[in-house]
Amino acid sequence: MHPSTRLSMIATHLSASSASAASLSSTTQSRALSSAQPPKMSSQPEHPTLLIPGPIEFDDAVLQSMSHFSLGYRSESHVGPGFVSTFGETISLVRKIFQTTDPSAQPYIISGSGTLGWDLVAANLVEAGEDVLVLSTGYFGDGFADCFETYGAKVTKLTGPVGGRPQLPEIEKALKSKKFKVITVTHVDTSTGVLSELEKLSELVQSVSPETLLVVDGVCSVACEEIAFDKWKLDGVVTASQKAIGCPAGLSISMFSGKAIKAFEARKTPPASYFASMKNWTPIMKNYEAKKPSYFATPSPQLIHALHTALTQILAKPLSERFAKHAEVSDKIKKAVTDLGLKQVASKPEDQAHGMTAIYLPETVKATELLPRLAKSGVVWAGGIHKEIAPKYVRFGHMGVSVTDPNRKDIDKALNALANGLSELGYQKA
Ligand SMILES: Cc1ncc(COP(=O)(O)O)c(C=O)c1O
């Protein structure tokens, strides 16, 4: 994708949000004047409910754990050991989120956003001139391919039809056509809400090209879709703090298999990035997990505290319950959307994500008219960003506390706002 295309897509996305922001101040005003105040969703200042596919709403305790006095990160600084212990525990909690007990697998928590995960993969696991197979189901798959090209990899891209995904027989054919160092898949492409199936893909890679590393972009799936790192023989999953994990943005969180680390160690050329180099980060992560202070680049103690709280909350219950709850709420949303006579971008039920829904608008309704109406009802959704269909659809994120906290009524509020907004714009189900 040309960088200017990416920039203009992002501008479109932001303009939809700024329309919401504009009406947000009037919402706040009208609420202040109204005597019937809605119940407070939390101890946070009243604000419209952020139901885009990330960042998501925060739990109070996660937010409050960021409000921590300044902490050093080395033993010689006055509170070093406290932070070292929190960081070490957080790295161990990341193993649990990915359901891995394999000691050769290595977690990384690095300051940065989800995109840094792409750089970690492209800068460390692939050398210039090597072949990579990228399975694309939308904007973010295309972005991952761009990232590889930046580092000189030779990218073959298999793109699904809009709202679908590449199928196993064509992936098999591609895998048999040449030796790929890495195959990547976007577990949930946030531009389309298309979910990819990892277990069968892994079985295929194991049987056809077992040396190829299977890497998953889990930015919009970790902590709301099942990921069994060891069982599914994954070699890398990259994600970020701000989506289903429910922590403020600013952390790149990833897991790489022992096989991936070996592939890095066997490189003939040095990694093509300094900040994203596994050579620099692997010893730091190992040291912290062993509760030994270590420094390569300054971490964010406040964000690590928030991540520690978020992961502890998630792991307080079996992960299977969390995934089942996201699926249950997603099913309810998808049914409500169908009952309104609307279609989803992800056309087949088995391709539909459980933490977000991308919804085609009726032909008579524009996203630029609907989104501000939703914002007036206190709900923020996102516009479309897939280049072929961007103006035709909107995106509803349903991850984390909005799904799991029984005291919040975020989902019902959003579904009511959708029905009312469409009816105000003259839409009636045919
Ligand atoms: C699937 C996917 N991959 C990668 C990214 C990039 O993450 P970030 O915006 O945190 O850099 C996003 C962002 O929304 C995403 O949804």
The ligand as an SDF file (V2000), in Angstrom:
LIG
                    3D

 16 16  0  0  0  0  0  0  0  0999 V2000
   -4.9710   -6.0790   13.2760 C   0  0  0  0  0  0  0  0  0  0  0  0
   -4.1030   -4.8930   13.5430 C   0  0  0  0  0  0  0  0  0  0  0  0
   -2.7840   -4.9900   13.3270 N   0  0  0  0  0  0  0  0  0  0  0  0
   -1.9590   -3.9670   13.5700 C   0  0  0  0  0  0  0  0  0  0  0  0
   -2.4360   -2.7640   14.0390 C   0  0  0  0  0  0  0  0  0  0  0  0
   -1.4980   -1.6490   14.3040 C   0  0  0  0  0  0  0  0  0  0  0  0
   -1.4980   -1.3660   15.6840 O   0  0  0  0  0  0  0  0  0  0  0  0
   -1.1790    0.0780   16.2580 P   0  0  0  0  0  0  0  0  0  0  0  0
   -2.1880    1.0200   15.6900 O   0  0  0  0  0  0  0  0  0  0  0  0
   -1.3200   -0.1080   17.7440 O   0  0  0  0  0  0  0  0  0  0  0  0
    0.1960    0.4270   15.8460 O   0  0  0  0  0  0  0  0  0  0  0  0
   -3.7910   -2.6080   14.2770 C   0  0  0  0  0  0  0  0  0  0  0  0
   -4.3350   -1.3350   14.7620 C   0  0  0  0  0  0  0  0  0  0  0  0
   -5.5090   -1.1350   14.9360 O   0  0  0  0  0  0  0  0  0  0  0  0
   -4.6430   -3.7030   14.0290 C   0  0  0  0  0  0  0  0  0  0  0  0
   -5.9470   -3.6070   14.2560 O   0  0  0  0  0  0  0  0  0  0  0  0
  1  2  1  0
  2  3  1  0
  2 15  2  0
  3  4  2  0
  4  5  1  0
  5  6  1  0
  5 12  2  0
  6  7  1  0
  7  8  1  0
  8  9  2  0
  8 10  1  0
  8 11  1  0
 12 13  1  0
 12 15  1  0
 13 14  2  0
 15 16  1  0
M  END
$$$$
